[in-house]
Amino acid sequence: MAENKCRPGEKDQQIARIEQMESYLEDVKAAIHNVSGALEDFMDAQKKVIALENYYEGGCWRKDFEDDEAGNLPDYLKRGVLTEDAIYDALTDNDELLKIISMDQFEKLW
């Protein structure tokens, strides 16, 4: 439990404290709202992460990459997914975010 550090008779400090805590509350509520939406989007994306991982590790990516290198794919086709590091980097970043949002990481704050 937090120690009571408030002293009676300090009206100016009390008002400043309440105003500061009100500001903190507004900031916390906004952050929670923003993170909640981002987490929902992130969790929805996990099915796509699994699909990318299967594509990358299952052999199809290698075939698509080689066909692109051989000039067998149309010029208009976007090729970001065929760069050597794009999927790997995305999967690594995803894993790092999963670690960050685990409860173990938040326990370090207290």
Summary of the structure (lengths in Angstrom):
residues: 110
radius of gyration: 24.5
end to end distance: 12.5
largest distance: 80.9
contacts: 203
relative contact order: 0.07
helix: 73%
strand: 0%
